[in-house]
Amino acid sequence: MKHIDSTMPTNHDRQTIEAQTKKSHNLEAMTLTWKEPPQIAPVIDKPLSDLRVAIAASTGVHLRTDKPFILTGDSSYRIIPGDVDYSDLTITHVRYPNQAAHRDLDVVYPLKTLRKMAEKNIIGEVSPVNISWMGHVPRVDVLIEVTAKQIAETLEENQVDLVLLSPG
């Protein structure tokens, strides 16, 4: 590795900064605006020890038998059973540093922790249905208009009271 003594930016540094600035301006142009204000969840009128809790994570976790996520961008989701063995799970996502997650999946998908909380009656139970998707979603409109609605319906059908969001 070549060591550069100077702390002044090089021409390459300047070009990189300019390219990143252009990219960020393009991202601003793609900013979504909401058609309606977001809904506020109703107050939960029962104790945490009575709640069914699910995980929803943008970490790319899925069953080894599932179709892997598309690494170039994927707005689909996968269902993770609440009683799944961690050896049956894998990660298809390269857009975050996931080395720690490969060593201990609970870092990004804390099902074991939720199970321990249920055993200690801190929460009522772990949902039999948990959700995962890949955080790299170029078609955010599809994520919001289609996928998020499907996820919400799935969680409602499974009488989930509370969702723990893990962004990875």
C-alpha positions as CSV (number, residue, x, y, z in Angstrom):
1,M,0.0,0.0,0.0
2,K,1.4,3.4,-0.9
3,H,1.6,5.9,1.9
4,I,0.9,9.6,1.0
5,D,2.4,12.1,3.5
6,S,0.3,15.0,2.4
7,T,-3.1,15.7,4.0
8,M,-4.2,17.8,1.1
9,P,-6.9,16.2,-1.1
10,T,-5.5,14.7,-4.3
11,N,-7.1,15.2,-7.8
12,H,-8.6,11.7,-7.4
13,D,-10.1,12.8,-4.0
14,R,-11.7,15.9,-5.6
15,Q,-13.1,13.8,-8.5
16,T,-14.6,11.3,-6.1
17,I,-16.1,14.1,-4.0
18,E,-17.6,15.7,-7.1
19,A,-19.0,12.3,-8.3
20,Q,-20.6,11.7,-4.9
21,T,-22.0,15.2,-4.8
22,K,-23.7,14.6,-8.2
23,K,-25.1,11.3,-7.0
24,S,-26.5,12.9,-3.9
25,H,-28.2,15.6,-6.0
26,N,-29.8,12.9,-8.1
27,L,-31.0,11.1,-5.0
28,E,-32.7,14.3,-3.8
29,A,-34.5,14.5,-7.1
30,M,-36.0,11.0,-6.4
31,T,-37.2,11.9,-3.0
32,L,-40.7,10.5,-2.3
33,T,-43.5,12.7,-1.1
34,W,-46.4,11.2,0.8
35,K,-49.9,11.5,-0.6
36,E,-51.4,11.2,2.8
37,P,-50.0,11.8,6.3
38,P,-48.7,8.6,8.0
39,Q,-51.1,6.8,10.3
40,I,-50.3,6.8,14.0
41,A,-50.6,3.4,15.6
42,P,-53.2,3.1,18.2
43,V,-52.2,2.9,21.9
44,I,-51.7,-0.6,22.9
45,D,-54.0,-1.3,25.9
46,K,-52.4,-4.4,27.2
47,P,-49.1,-5.1,29.0
48,L,-46.0,-6.1,27.1
49,S,-46.1,-9.5,28.8
50,D,-49.4,-10.1,26.8
51,L,-48.2,-9.0,23.4
52,R,-47.4,-11.1,20.3
53,V,-44.1,-9.6,18.9
54,A,-42.8,-10.0,15.4
55,I,-39.5,-8.9,13.8
56,A,-39.4,-7.0,10.6
57,A,-35.9,-6.5,9.2
58,S,-34.3,-5.0,6.2
59,T,-31.3,-7.3,6.6
60,G,-31.7,-9.8,3.8
61,V,-32.2,-12.7,6.1
62,H,-34.2,-15.7,4.7
63,L,-34.6,-19.4,4.9
64,R,-31.9,-21.3,3.0
65,T,-34.7,-23.0,1.0
66,D,-36.1,-19.6,-0.1
67,K,-35.3,-17.8,-3.3
68,P,-32.3,-15.5,-2.5
69,F,-32.9,-11.7,-2.7
70,I,-31.7,-10.1,-5.9
71,L,-28.5,-8.3,-4.9
72,T,-29.0,-5.4,-7.4
73,G,-32.2,-4.5,-5.7
74,D,-35.3,-6.4,-4.5
75,S,-38.6,-5.1,-3.2
76,S,-39.9,-8.6,-2.2
77,Y,-40.0,-10.0,1.3
78,R,-39.6,-13.4,3.0
79,I,-41.4,-14.9,5.9
80,I,-39.3,-16.3,8.8
81,P,-41.1,-18.7,11.1
82,G,-40.8,-17.8,14.8
83,D,-39.5,-21.2,15.8
84,V,-36.9,-21.5,13.0
85,D,-33.5,-22.9,13.7
86,Y,-30.8,-20.4,13.0
87,S,-28.9,-23.0,11.0
88,D,-31.8,-22.9,8.5
89,L,-31.3,-19.1,7.8
90,T,-28.9,-17.2,5.6
91,I,-28.3,-13.7,4.5
92,T,-28.4,-12.4,0.9
93,H,-27.4,-8.8,1.2
94,V,-24.0,-7.2,0.4
95,R,-24.9,-3.5,1.0
96,Y,-24.1,-3.4,4.7
97,P,-21.1,-4.8,6.7
98,N,-22.7,-8.1,7.7
99,Q,-19.7,-10.1,9.0
100,A,-20.9,-9.9,12.6
101,A,-24.4,-11.0,11.5
102,H,-22.9,-14.1,9.8
103,R,-21.2,-15.0,13.1
104,D,-24.3,-14.3,15.2
105,L,-27.5,-13.7,13.4
106,D,-29.1,-12.3,16.5
107,V,-27.1,-9.1,15.9
108,V,-29.5,-8.2,13.0
109,Y,-32.4,-10.6,13.5
110,P,-32.9,-11.1,17.2
111,L,-35.3,-14.0,17.3
112,K,-33.2,-15.8,20.0
113,T,-33.5,-12.6,22.2
114,L,-37.3,-12.4,21.6
115,R,-37.6,-16.1,22.5
116,K,-35.7,-15.5,25.8
117,M,-38.0,-12.5,26.5
118,A,-41.0,-14.8,26.0
119,E,-39.6,-17.5,28.3
120,K,-39.1,-14.8,31.0
121,N,-42.7,-13.5,30.3
122,I,-41.3,-10.1,29.4
123,I,-43.3,-10.4,26.1
124,G,-46.3,-12.6,25.6
125,E,-44.9,-14.6,22.7
126,V,-42.9,-14.5,19.5
127,S,-45.0,-14.3,16.4
128,P,-45.1,-17.5,14.3
129,V,-44.6,-15.2,11.3
130,N,-41.7,-12.7,11.1
131,I,-40.6,-10.7,8.1
132,S,-37.3,-9.9,6.3
133,W,-36.5,-8.0,3.1
134,M,-33.4,-6.6,1.6
135,G,-32.7,-2.9,2.5
136,H,-31.4,-2.1,-1.0
137,V,-34.6,-1.3,-2.8
138,P,-34.2,1.0,-5.9
139,R,-38.0,0.9,-6.4
140,V,-39.0,2.4,-3.2
141,D,-42.5,3.1,-4.7
142,V,-43.0,-0.6,-5.0
143,L,-41.8,-1.2,-1.5
144,I,-44.3,1.4,-0.1
145,E,-47.3,0.7,-2.4
146,V,-47.1,-3.1,-2.7
147,T,-44.7,-4.8,-0.3
148,A,-45.3,-2.8,2.8
149,K,-49.1,-3.3,2.4
150,Q,-48.6,-7.1,2.0
151,I,-46.4,-7.2,5.1
152,A,-48.9,-5.2,7.1
153,E,-51.7,-7.6,6.0
154,T,-49.6,-10.6,6.9
155,L,-48.8,-9.3,10.3
156,E,-52.5,-8.3,11.0
157,E,-53.7,-11.8,9.8
158,N,-51.3,-13.3,12.4
159,Q,-52.6,-11.0,15.1
160,V,-49.2,-9.4,15.8
161,D,-49.5,-6.7,18.4
162,L,-46.0,-5.2,18.2
163,V,-43.2,-5.2,15.5
164,L,-39.5,-4.8,16.3
165,L,-37.8,-3.2,13.3
166,S,-34.2,-4.1,12.7
167,P,-32.5,-2.1,10.0
168,G,-29.4,-4.2,10.2
